[in-house]
């Protein structure tokens, strides 16, 4: 191993240790991260941490990208067989299971905005991995006749949806893509409601209730099991 590759390896390992310590702080302090506190946990001078992350926002961005990529991988690895309904539900359950296993990372990316933080553009691609996964399902359903496209949407909203459809589900009707985005928002809301305690003292069968909600969303979207 060359000196340069050794330095790169040490830097990568140290970067991972800093991010791991920061994730532990997410559990206790939320997104109110302090580089000094992270450095203290690692037995480092705060100036040393700044050699890896120039600011709190840079560290937050790294955590956000990691969270989106981890969630995206979970969605992409969901079972991809059966009807469009089966595939969509599999992705939804994969998203929920990831969130239950990583509640603080979910709160970081889908909870309250971090005051003073502006996410850079390099968070966009990781952020849309789940949406693109669902978009491919809708695209396939549109091609196979497993969905009712519904009435076209005109005006500026129709233009917006056409632009999104071109990227997320080429060939799928924009109005269908719009309903699918609403279904994704429904998914996020259902997961957040469960994680943030909105179902406490009301619903005990959480997974069954989640399935109930997602099937209701599918009915509105127009996806149906193939004959």
Secondary structure, DSSP 8 states (H G I E B T S, - for coil): --HHHHHHHHHHHHHHHHHHHHHHHHHHHTT---HHHHHHHHT--HHHHTTT-SSHHHHHHHHHHHHHHHHHHHHHTS---S-HHHHHHHHHHHHHHHHHH-HHHHHHHHSS--TT----GGGHHHHTHHHHHHHHHHHHHHHHT-B---S---HHHHHHHHHHHHHHSTTS-HHHHHHHHHHHHHHHHHHHHHHTTTTTTT-S-HHHHHHHHHHHHHHHHTB----
